[in-house]
Amino acid sequence: MSVTEWVVAGTLRRMTRILCRVDDREVARIPSRGPLILVVNHVNFLDAPLMYSHLRPRPVTGFAKSETWDNPAMGWLFNVFQAIPLHRGGAGTHAFRKALEVLQRGDIMGVAPEGTRSNDGRLRRGKPGVVMLALKSGAPLQPVAYYGSERFHRNIRRLQRTDFTITVGHPFYLDPRGEKITREVRNRMTSEIMYQLAAILPPGYRGQYSNLEAATEDYLRLPSGSQSNLVRATTFGAGWAALPAQG
């Protein structure tokens, strides 16, 4: 971790803690190194600085839309993050190759399968790019979810701090079970990943994946001693208040 990275991470951490009350107790469940794919939800602009600053000194990076670099200040910041530019509408071959390199050197790659901000905190339909990255790399996936930041704009106008919670689920692997990776199989795998992410969110934030009873685990392989995140949803569901996502 360079001096620049250390200063940026520390500054972002202090700034976000001034603006938000961050509950990051579960971050300790994330390993100190990879290879690991963090499957995250994408709410708003707070996601990247919060993830980066609260996961450091873990070696972590992720994708960012290429337009980010149109702004010199943001481009500099995301270069510090070592973020990988993602050209929307393009083939993404270069970005995919760079993500594989991140995992091959034993670092952590954050991926938001929704592909765009939800703004209201509710999960949108996941895209299958994360499936190919997991299968090609062989890296485990671990769901990490945020909630509360959808209230940030409303709260800042009222000079109020925002409660921001980070939840971390159990890791798992994708296993095609010898099946050919067709579009249908990729889509089923994507749904199974997204249901694991939904399971660590309060019910009001699960969006497209609200019905956990529809979840399957045909292509998931759990490490020894681990358990499905659907079990956690069942165990702790009663402890969650009926927290509605609010824009």
C-alpha positions in Angstrom: 0.0 0.0 0.0 1.7 3.2 -1.2 1.7 6.5 0.8 -0.8 8.0 -1.6 -3.2 5.0 -1.2 -2.8 5.2 2.6 -3.5 9.0 2.6 -6.5 8.7 0.2 -8.0 5.7 2.1 -7.6 7.5 5.4 -9.1 10.7 4.2 -12.1 9.0 2.6 -12.7 7.0 5.7 -12.7 10.1 7.9 -15.0 12.0 5.5 -17.5 9.2 5.2 -17.6 8.8 8.9 -18.3 12.5 9.3 -21.2 12.3 6.8 -22.4 8.9 7.8 -22.7 6.6 10.8 -21.1 3.5 9.3 -21.7 0.1 10.7 -18.8 -1.9 9.3 -18.4 -4.6 11.9 -19.0 -7.4 9.4 -16.1 -6.2 7.2 -13.8 -8.3 9.4 -15.3 -11.4 7.7 -13.7 -10.5 4.4 -10.3 -12.2 4.0 -7.1 -10.0 4.0 -6.2 -11.2 0.5 -7.7 -12.9 -2.6 -8.2 -14.3 -5.0 -11.8 -13.3 -4.2 -14.7 -11.8 -6.1 -16.8 -9.5 -3.9 -20.4 -9.4 -5.3 -21.8 -6.0 -4.3 -25.0 -4.1 -4.8 -24.7 -0.6 -6.4 -26.8 2.1 -4.8 -25.1 5.5 -5.5 -21.8 7.4 -5.7 -20.9 6.5 -2.1 -20.4 2.8 -2.8 -16.8 3.0 -4.3 -15.2 5.3 -1.7 -16.8 3.5 1.2 -15.8 0.1 -0.1 -12.3 1.2 -0.9 -11.6 3.0 2.3 -13.2 0.5 4.7 -11.6 -2.6 3.0 -8.1 -1.2 3.0 -5.3 -2.3 3.6 -6.8 -5.3 1.7 -5.7 -5.1 -2.0 -9.1 -4.4 -3.6 -10.3 -2.8 -6.8 -13.2 -2.9 -9.2 -14.8 -1.7 -12.4 -15.8 1.8 -13.1 -17.5 3.3 -16.2 -15.0 4.8 -18.6 -16.7 8.2 -18.4 -15.4 8.6 -14.9 -12.0 9.5 -16.4 -13.6 12.4 -18.3 -13.4 14.3 -15.0 -9.6 14.8 -14.1 -10.2 14.8 -10.4 -12.3 11.7 -10.4 -9.9 10.1 -12.9 -7.0 10.7 -10.5 -9.0 9.2 -7.6 -10.0 6.1 -9.5 -6.4 5.6 -10.7 -5.5 5.6 -7.0 -8.2 2.9 -6.6 -6.6 1.1 -9.5 -10.1 0.8 -10.9 -10.6 -0.9 -14.3 -12.3 1.3 -17.0 -15.4 -0.4 -18.4 -16.7 0.9 -21.7 -20.5 0.5 -21.8 -21.8 -1.2 -24.9 -18.4 -2.5 -25.8 -17.1 -6.1 -25.7 -15.2 -5.5 -22.5 -12.4 -7.9 -23.4 -9.7 -5.6 -22.1 -11.5 -5.0 -18.8 -12.2 -8.7 -18.4 -8.5 -9.5 -18.9 -7.5 -6.9 -16.4 -9.9 -8.3 -13.8 -8.5 -11.8 -14.3 -5.0 -10.4 -13.7 -6.2 -8.9 -10.4 -7.5 -12.3 -9.3 -4.5 -14.2 -10.6 -2.1 -12.0 -8.5 -4.2 -12.8 -5.4 -6.1 -9.5 -5.0 -9.7 -8.8 -4.4 -12.1 -7.8 -7.2 -15.3 -6.0 -6.5 -18.1 -6.6 -9.0 -21.6 -5.0 -9.1 -23.7 -7.4 -11.3 -26.5 -4.8 -11.5 -24.2 -2.8 -13.7 -25.8 0.6 -12.8 -26.9 2.5 -9.7 -30.3 1.6 -8.3 -30.5 4.9 -6.3 -33.4 3.6 -4.2 -31.4 0.7 -2.7 -33.5 -2.1 -4.2 -31.8 -4.8 -6.1 -32.1 -4.7 -9.9 -31.7 -7.6 -12.3 -28.1 -8.9 -12.3 -26.0 -9.2 -15.5 -24.0 -12.4 -16.3 -20.6 -10.9 -16.6 -19.6 -12.0 -13.1 -20.4 -15.6 -14.0 -17.8 -15.8 -16.7 -15.2 -14.1 -14.4 -15.9 -16.6 -11.6 -15.7 -19.6 -13.9 -12.6 -18.4 -15.8 -10.7 -17.5 -12.6 -12.0 -20.2 -10.3 -12.1 -17.6 -7.5 -14.7 -17.8 -4.8 -17.5 -15.2 -4.6 -18.5 -13.4 -1.4 -21.6 -11.2 -1.2 -21.2 -7.8 0.4 -24.3 -5.5 0.6 -24.9 -1.9 1.6 -28.0 -0.2 2.7 -29.0 3.2 4.1 -27.0 5.3 1.6 -30.1 5.8 -0.6 -31.2 8.4 2.1 -27.9 10.4 1.8 -29.2 13.2 -0.5 -32.3 13.8 1.6 -30.3 13.7 4.9 -27.5 16.0 3.7 -30.0 18.7 2.7 -31.3 18.5 6.3 -27.8 18.5 7.7 -28.3 15.0 9.1 -25.9 12.1 9.1 -26.9 8.9 7.2 -26.9 5.5 8.8 -24.9 3.2 6.4 -24.7 -0.5 7.1 -22.3 -3.0 5.4 -23.3 -6.7 5.6 -21.0 -9.6 4.5 -22.2 -13.0 3.6 -20.6 -16.5 3.3 -18.4 -17.3 0.3 -19.2 -19.8 -2.3 -18.0 -21.1 -5.7 -19.7 -21.5 -9.0 -19.7 -25.1 -10.3 -21.3 -25.9 -13.7 -21.6 -29.6 -12.7 -20.3 -30.6 -16.1 -23.0 -28.7 -18.0 -22.3 -26.7 -21.1 -22.3 -23.0 -20.3 -25.2 -21.8 -22.4 -26.9 -18.5 -22.1 -29.7 -20.1 -20.0 -27.1 -21.7 -17.6 -25.3 -18.3 -17.3 -28.6 -16.6 -16.5 -29.5 -19.3 -13.9 -26.1 -18.9 -12.3 -26.5 -15.1 -12.2 -29.9 -15.5 -10.4 -28.3 -17.8 -7.9 -25.6 -15.3 -7.2 -28.0 -12.5 -6.8 -30.3 -14.4 -4.5 -27.2 -15.0 -2.2 -26.7 -11.2 -2.2 -30.4 -10.5 -1.6 -30.3 -12.9 1.4 -28.0 -10.6 3.3 -30.1 -7.5 2.8 -33.2 -6.6 4.8 -36.4 -7.6 2.9 -37.3 -4.1 1.8 -34.1 -3.9 -0.3 -34.2 -7.2 -2.1 -36.1 -5.8 -5.1 -36.1 -8.2 -8.1 -35.0 -11.0 -5.7 -37.5 -10.5 -3.0 -38.9 -14.0 -3.2 -36.2 -16.0 -1.6 -38.3 -19.1 -1.9 -37.7 -19.0 -5.7 -33.9 -19.2 -5.1 -32.0 -22.3 -6.3 -28.5 -23.4 -5.6 -27.9 -25.9 -8.4 -24.6 -24.3 -9.4 -23.3 -23.3 -6.0 -20.5 -25.1 -4.2 -19.9 -24.2 -0.5 -16.5 -24.3 1.1 -16.1 -26.8 3.9 -17.6 -25.4 7.1 -19.6 -22.7 5.3 -23.3 -22.4 4.7 -25.7 -20.9 2.2 -26.6 -17.2 2.8 -30.3 -18.3 2.4 -29.9 -19.9 5.8 -28.7 -16.6 7.3 -31.8 -14.9 5.8 -34.0 -17.5 7.6 -32.1 -17.2 10.8 -31.9 -13.5 11.1 -34.9 -12.4 9.1 -37.0 -11.9 12.2 -34.3 -9.6 13.6 -34.6 -7.2 10.7 -37.2 -4.6 11.1 -39.3 -4.1 8.0 -36.8 -1.6 6.7 -38.2 -0.1 3.4 -35.7 1.3 1.0 -36.2 5.0 0.8 -34.9 7.4 -1.9 
